[in-house]
């Protein structure tokens, strides 16, 4: 035993007092964050989750509250109700939300790639057009070129709705869905 440590301190170190106060706070904030995600979920997705009835009831009450302060208090109460249950009761819910978040990120990245291709096509990038046609020989080239011309006109004409621009995106989306179905 070092001279700077007292005997009582050494005895205290030998006992396990559970998680630290900082860890308890992190856990409580994680439950509050999960409660916020559950409140923001659409009702159809919430119905598919396996949640205790008390938690479902409090989520519905929280959704009806519009005043900021009252909603914040109700969220804290919802988190308190959720903490009454064990971590294992919400493990499946956390996994479902985590998987969906990753899937949403992947879907968003795929849409951004399609938008970038569309922008290159509308800008007149012949390399992008020939690359698209090479990847998808079944695409109607004449229709695609017509849509590209219309999109360029729409871009250059103020107050004209971007109908062809949107159609190009839909066409690219269908081609990408066809690729995903084939793989």
C-alpha positions as CSV (number, residue, x, y, z in Angstrom):
1,X,0.0,0.0,0.0
2,X,1.4,3.4,-0.9
3,X,1.9,5.9,1.8
4,X,-0.4,8.4,0.1
5,X,-3.4,6.2,0.2
6,X,-5.2,5.6,3.4
7,X,-6.4,2.2,4.5
8,X,-10.1,3.3,4.2
9,X,-9.6,4.3,0.6
10,X,-8.1,0.9,-0.2
11,X,-11.1,-0.8,1.3
12,X,-13.4,1.5,-0.7
13,X,-11.6,0.5,-3.9
14,X,-12.3,-3.2,-3.2
15,X,-16.0,-2.7,-3.2
16,X,-18.0,-2.5,-6.5
17,X,-20.5,0.3,-6.3
18,X,-21.9,-0.2,-9.8
19,X,-21.7,2.1,-12.7
20,X,-20.3,5.6,-12.2
21,X,-22.6,8.6,-12.1
22,X,-21.3,9.6,-15.5
23,X,-22.2,6.2,-17.0
24,X,-25.6,6.4,-15.4
25,X,-26.1,9.8,-17.1
26,X,-25.0,8.5,-20.4
27,X,-27.4,5.6,-20.1
28,X,-30.3,7.9,-19.2
29,X,-29.5,10.2,-22.2
30,X,-29.4,7.2,-24.5
31,X,-32.9,6.1,-23.2
32,X,-34.1,9.7,-23.7
33,X,-32.7,9.7,-27.3
34,X,-34.4,6.4,-28.0
35,X,-37.7,7.8,-26.6
36,X,-37.3,10.8,-29.0
37,X,-36.8,8.5,-32.0
38,X,-39.9,6.4,-31.0
39,X,-42.0,9.5,-30.7
40,X,-40.9,10.7,-34.2
41,X,-41.6,7.4,-35.9
42,X,-44.6,7.1,-38.1
43,X,-47.5,5.2,-36.5
44,X,-47.3,2.4,-39.0
45,X,-43.6,1.7,-38.1
46,X,-44.3,2.1,-34.4
47,X,-47.1,-0.5,-34.6
48,X,-44.6,-3.1,-36.0
49,X,-42.2,-2.7,-33.0
50,X,-42.4,-4.9,-30.0
51,X,-42.9,-2.3,-27.2
52,X,-44.4,-2.7,-23.7
53,X,-48.0,-1.3,-23.5
54,X,-47.0,1.4,-20.9
55,X,-44.5,2.7,-23.3
56,X,-46.9,2.8,-26.3
57,X,-49.5,4.7,-24.2
58,X,-46.9,7.3,-23.1
59,X,-45.7,7.7,-26.7
60,X,-49.2,8.4,-27.8
61,X,-49.7,11.0,-25.0
62,X,-46.4,12.6,-26.0
63,X,-47.4,12.9,-29.6
64,X,-50.5,14.8,-28.7
65,X,-48.7,17.5,-26.7
66,X,-47.7,20.5,-28.7
67,X,-46.4,23.0,-26.1
68,X,-42.6,22.8,-26.0
69,X,-42.1,22.8,-22.2
70,X,-44.9,20.3,-21.6
71,X,-43.6,18.0,-24.4
72,X,-40.1,18.1,-22.9
73,X,-41.5,17.1,-19.5
74,X,-43.5,14.3,-21.1
75,X,-40.4,13.1,-23.0
76,X,-38.5,12.9,-19.7
77,X,-41.4,11.0,-18.2
78,X,-41.5,8.6,-21.2
79,X,-37.8,8.0,-20.7
80,X,-38.4,7.3,-17.0
81,X,-41.1,4.7,-17.9
82,X,-38.7,3.1,-20.4
83,X,-36.0,2.9,-17.7
84,X,-38.3,0.7,-15.6
85,X,-37.9,-2.0,-18.2
86,X,-34.7,-3.8,-18.8
87,X,-32.3,-3.1,-21.6
88,X,-33.2,-6.5,-23.2
89,X,-36.8,-5.2,-23.7
90,X,-35.5,-2.5,-26.1
91,X,-32.7,-4.4,-27.7
92,X,-34.8,-5.5,-30.7
93,X,-36.2,-1.9,-31.1
94,X,-32.7,-0.5,-31.0
95,X,-31.5,-3.0,-33.6
96,X,-34.5,-2.2,-35.8
97,X,-33.9,1.5,-35.7
98,X,-30.2,1.1,-36.2
99,X,-30.7,-1.2,-39.3
100,X,-33.2,1.2,-40.7
101,X,-30.9,4.2,-40.2
102,X,-28.1,2.4,-42.1
103,X,-30.5,1.4,-44.9
104,X,-31.7,5.1,-45.1
105,X,-28.1,6.2,-45.4
106,X,-27.5,3.7,-48.2
107,X,-30.7,4.8,-50.0
108,X,-29.8,8.4,-49.7
109,X,-26.3,7.8,-51.1
110,X,-27.8,5.9,-54.0
111,X,-30.2,8.8,-54.8
112,X,-27.3,11.2,-54.7
113,X,-25.4,9.1,-57.2
114,X,-28.4,9.0,-59.5
115,X,-28.8,12.8,-59.2
116,X,-25.2,13.3,-60.0
117,X,-25.6,11.1,-63.2
118,X,-28.7,13.0,-64.1
119,X,-26.9,16.4,-63.7
120,X,-24.0,15.1,-65.8
121,X,-26.4,14.0,-68.5
122,X,-28.3,17.2,-68.6
123,X,-25.1,19.2,-68.7
124,X,-24.3,17.5,-72.0
125,X,-21.6,15.1,-70.8
126,X,-21.4,12.6,-73.7
127,X,-19.1,10.3,-71.8
128,X,-21.8,9.9,-69.1
129,X,-24.4,9.2,-71.8
130,X,-22.3,6.6,-73.6
131,X,-21.4,5.0,-70.2
132,X,-25.1,4.8,-69.3
133,X,-26.0,3.3,-72.6
134,X,-23.2,0.8,-72.3
135,X,-24.3,-0.3,-68.8
136,X,-28.0,-0.4,-69.9
137,X,-28.3,-1.4,-73.5
138,X,-32.1,-1.9,-73.1
139,X,-32.7,1.8,-72.5
140,X,-34.6,3.6,-75.2
141,X,-31.9,5.9,-76.5
142,X,-34.2,8.1,-78.6
143,X,-36.5,8.7,-75.7
144,X,-33.6,9.4,-73.3
145,X,-32.0,12.0,-75.8
146,X,-35.4,13.6,-76.2
147,X,-35.8,13.9,-72.4
148,X,-32.3,15.4,-72.1
149,X,-33.1,18.0,-74.8
150,X,-36.4,18.9,-73.0
151,X,-34.5,19.1,-69.6
152,X,-32.0,21.5,-71.1
153,X,-34.8,23.7,-72.4
154,X,-36.6,23.6,-69.1
155,X,-33.3,24.6,-67.3
156,X,-32.8,27.6,-69.7
157,X,-36.5,28.7,-69.6
158,X,-37.5,30.4,-66.3
159,X,-40.8,29.5,-64.7
160,X,-41.0,26.2,-66.6
161,X,-41.6,23.2,-64.4
162,X,-38.8,20.6,-64.6
163,X,-41.0,17.7,-65.8
164,X,-38.3,16.1,-68.1
165,X,-35.7,16.6,-65.4
166,X,-37.8,14.6,-63.0
167,X,-38.6,12.0,-65.7
168,X,-34.9,11.4,-66.3
169,X,-34.4,10.8,-62.6
170,X,-37.3,8.3,-62.6
171,X,-35.8,6.5,-65.6
172,X,-32.4,6.3,-63.9
173,X,-34.1,5.0,-60.7
174,X,-35.9,2.3,-62.7
175,X,-32.7,1.2,-64.4
176,X,-30.9,1.0,-61.0
177,X,-33.8,-1.0,-59.6
178,X,-33.6,-3.4,-62.5
179,X,-29.9,-3.8,-61.8
180,X,-30.6,-4.5,-58.1
181,X,-33.2,-7.1,-59.1
182,X,-30.8,-8.9,-61.4
183,X,-27.8,-9.0,-58.9
